[in-house]
Amino acid sequence: MKTTKFLIFGASLTLLFACVKHEVVPAPSDLVKLDAHFTGIINGTDVEYTDDVNGFNGDDSQDQIILAPPSLSSAKYYSDISSNLVLNSIKVGIGSNKWDAAALEKPSIGQFNDFCEALKNATVSFSDNAVDGFVVQYKDAFGNVWTSKENSVNSQSVNFTSVETKSDDTGDYALIELDFACHVYRTVSQNPLEIDSLRIDNAYFKGWFKR
């Protein structure tokens, strides 16, 4: 009788383990680390915005101008640092990456990487609305918006010191670091001001563009 119980128990264990399904867990993918930081002198005052400090966080966006063939469409890429606690923000943009929208809904990863990597230590011009170059937009504590101009009579410069293209499951990115200096001009006014422009000097911006 004891032998019979043992055989039944053993058979039950064999059946139990035979029914266990092993779940295959995919290996975790390495996510691209997206950091944003800004320092500069704005209108004579030292300014610093840092990720996760005072509500500041980085973000990305882009604009596309779609044209019918044989004209090439164009993409403009933006990176910004803004806060959910204060109105201040800084945004930079670059354009334009041209491609055939009849063939692809956006530039290929190769086109995106080549366009962004070519910015490093290149001679980059300022351009209104980033149509064909660089633009800066600053929002002050009152919500006034100040934007760079391509035809400014004041000195201005921009230098992309680092551009690194990376990809993960969430998308394709260009991690950027750049220095710039320029005047920005009031384009949106929320309160009466006596001045129509501000100076930004010794500016350092770290962020990213997304394809």
C-alpha positions as CSV (number, residue, x, y, z in Angstrom):
1,M,0.0,0.0,0.0
2,K,2.8,2.4,0.8
3,T,4.5,1.6,-2.5
4,T,1.3,2.4,-4.4
5,K,1.0,5.8,-2.6
6,F,4.6,6.6,-3.4
7,L,4.1,5.8,-7.1
8,I,1.0,7.9,-7.3
9,F,2.8,10.8,-5.6
10,G,5.8,10.5,-7.9
11,A,3.6,10.5,-11.0
12,S,1.8,13.6,-9.7
13,L,5.1,15.4,-9.3
14,T,6.2,14.4,-12.8
15,L,2.9,15.7,-14.3
16,L,3.2,19.0,-12.3
17,F,6.7,19.8,-13.5
18,A,5.8,18.8,-17.0
19,C,3.0,21.4,-17.1
20,V,5.2,24.3,-15.9
21,K,5.7,26.9,-18.7
22,H,8.9,28.9,-18.6
23,E,8.4,32.5,-19.5
24,V,11.0,34.0,-21.8
25,V,11.9,37.4,-20.5
26,P,13.5,39.7,-23.1
27,A,16.8,41.3,-22.2
28,P,16.3,44.9,-21.1
29,S,17.3,47.5,-23.7
30,D,19.6,50.3,-22.8
31,L,17.7,53.6,-22.9
32,V,19.4,56.7,-24.2
33,K,20.1,59.0,-21.2
34,L,18.5,62.4,-22.0
35,D,19.9,65.3,-20.0
36,A,19.1,69.0,-20.2
37,H,21.1,71.9,-18.7
38,F,21.5,75.6,-19.4
39,T,23.7,78.3,-18.0
40,G,24.2,81.8,-19.3
41,I,24.2,85.5,-18.6
42,I,20.8,87.0,-19.6
43,N,20.5,90.8,-19.4
44,G,23.4,90.9,-17.0
45,T,22.1,88.2,-14.6
46,D,23.5,84.7,-14.2
47,V,20.9,82.1,-15.1
48,E,20.9,78.3,-14.6
49,Y,18.3,75.7,-15.5
50,T,18.9,72.1,-14.5
51,D,16.9,68.9,-14.9
52,D,14.7,68.1,-11.9
53,V,15.5,71.3,-10.1
54,N,12.7,73.9,-9.6
55,G,10.5,71.9,-11.9
56,F,12.8,72.1,-14.9
57,N,13.0,69.3,-17.5
58,G,14.2,68.9,-21.0
59,D,12.0,68.2,-24.0
60,D,12.1,67.9,-27.8
61,S,9.9,68.9,-30.7
62,Q,10.0,69.4,-34.4
63,D,8.3,71.1,-37.3
64,Q,7.9,69.7,-40.8
65,I,7.1,71.5,-44.0
66,I,5.7,69.0,-46.4
67,L,6.0,69.8,-50.1
68,A,4.8,67.9,-53.2
69,P,7.4,66.3,-55.4
70,P,9.7,67.2,-57.0
71,S,10.3,69.7,-54.2
72,L,12.0,68.4,-51.1
73,S,10.3,68.7,-47.7
74,S,12.1,70.0,-44.6
75,A,12.3,69.2,-40.9
76,K,13.4,71.6,-38.1
77,Y,14.5,70.2,-34.7
78,Y,14.1,71.8,-31.3
79,S,15.3,71.2,-27.8
80,D,14.1,73.1,-24.8
81,I,14.2,73.3,-21.0
82,S,11.1,74.5,-19.2
83,S,9.5,74.3,-15.8
84,N,6.0,73.4,-14.4
85,L,6.6,75.8,-11.5
86,V,7.9,79.0,-13.2
87,L,7.4,80.6,-16.6
88,N,11.1,80.8,-17.5
89,S,12.3,78.6,-20.4
90,I,15.0,78.4,-23.0
91,K,14.7,76.8,-26.4
92,V,17.1,76.2,-29.3
93,G,16.3,75.0,-32.8
94,I,18.1,74.1,-36.0
95,G,16.8,73.6,-39.6
96,S,16.4,72.4,-42.0
97,N,16.9,68.7,-42.9
98,K,15.6,68.2,-46.4
99,W,14.1,64.9,-47.7
100,D,11.7,63.4,-50.1
101,A,8.3,63.1,-48.3
102,A,6.9,61.1,-51.1
103,A,9.3,58.2,-50.2
104,L,9.4,58.5,-46.4
105,E,7.2,60.2,-43.8
106,K,10.3,61.7,-42.2
107,P,14.1,61.7,-42.8
108,S,15.7,58.3,-42.5
109,I,17.9,57.6,-39.5
110,G,21.0,58.0,-41.8
111,Q,19.8,61.4,-43.0
112,F,19.0,62.5,-39.5
113,N,22.4,61.3,-38.1
114,D,24.4,62.9,-41.0
115,F,22.5,66.2,-40.6
116,C,23.0,66.5,-36.9
117,E,26.6,65.2,-36.8
118,A,27.6,67.8,-39.5
119,L,26.7,70.5,-37.0
120,K,29.7,69.7,-34.7
121,N,32.2,72.6,-34.9
122,A,30.6,73.7,-38.2
123,T,29.9,77.3,-39.1
124,V,26.2,77.6,-38.3
125,S,24.2,80.8,-39.1
126,F,21.3,82.2,-37.2
127,S,18.0,81.9,-39.1
128,D,14.5,83.3,-38.4
129,N,12.2,80.4,-37.3
130,A,15.1,78.0,-37.9
131,V,14.3,78.0,-41.6
132,D,17.9,77.3,-42.6
133,G,20.0,77.6,-39.4
134,F,19.9,78.3,-35.7
135,V,17.4,80.0,-33.5
136,V,17.1,80.8,-29.8
137,Q,13.9,81.5,-27.9
138,Y,13.8,82.7,-24.3
139,K,10.8,83.2,-22.0
140,D,11.2,85.3,-18.9
141,A,9.5,85.1,-15.5
142,F,6.6,87.3,-16.7
143,G,5.9,85.2,-19.8
144,N,7.5,87.6,-22.3
145,V,9.0,85.7,-25.3
146,W,12.3,86.9,-26.8
147,T,13.7,85.4,-30.0
148,S,16.9,85.7,-32.0
149,K,17.1,87.4,-35.4
150,E,19.1,86.3,-38.4
151,N,19.8,89.9,-39.4
152,S,20.6,91.3,-36.0
153,V,23.0,94.2,-36.0
154,N,24.5,92.9,-32.7
155,S,27.2,90.2,-32.6
156,Q,26.0,86.6,-32.4
157,S,27.7,83.2,-32.5
158,V,26.9,79.5,-32.0
159,N,29.1,76.5,-31.8
160,F,28.0,72.9,-31.4
161,T,30.8,71.5,-29.4
162,S,29.4,67.9,-29.1
163,V,26.9,65.9,-31.1
164,E,26.3,62.2,-30.4
165,T,23.7,60.2,-32.3
166,K,22.1,57.3,-30.4
167,S,19.0,55.1,-30.7
168,D,16.8,53.0,-28.4
169,D,13.3,51.5,-28.3
170,T,11.8,55.0,-27.9
171,G,13.5,56.6,-30.9
172,D,16.5,58.1,-32.5
173,Y,18.3,61.0,-30.9
174,A,21.1,63.5,-31.3
175,L,22.6,64.5,-27.9
176,I,23.9,68.0,-28.2
177,E,26.0,70.5,-26.4
178,L,26.6,74.0,-27.7
179,D,27.8,77.5,-26.7
180,F,26.1,80.6,-28.0
181,A,25.8,84.4,-27.6
182,C,23.3,86.7,-29.2
183,H,20.6,89.4,-28.7
184,V,17.0,88.2,-28.4
185,Y,14.1,90.4,-29.4
186,R,10.7,90.7,-27.8
187,T,8.2,88.8,-29.9
188,V,5.4,88.2,-27.3
189,S,4.7,90.8,-24.6
190,Q,2.8,90.0,-21.4
191,N,3.6,93.3,-19.6
192,P,4.7,96.8,-20.5
193,L,8.5,96.9,-21.1
194,E,10.8,99.8,-21.9
195,I,13.3,97.6,-23.8
196,D,12.8,95.5,-26.9
197,S,15.8,93.2,-26.7
198,L,18.0,91.3,-24.2
199,R,21.6,90.1,-24.4
200,I,22.5,86.5,-23.8
201,D,26.2,85.8,-23.2
202,N,28.4,82.9,-22.2
203,A,25.5,80.5,-22.8
204,Y,25.9,76.8,-22.6
205,F,23.0,74.5,-23.6
206,K,22.8,70.7,-23.2
207,G,19.9,68.8,-24.6
208,W,18.8,66.7,-27.6
209,F,17.0,66.5,-30.9
210,K,14.7,63.6,-31.8
211,R,14.2,62.3,-35.3
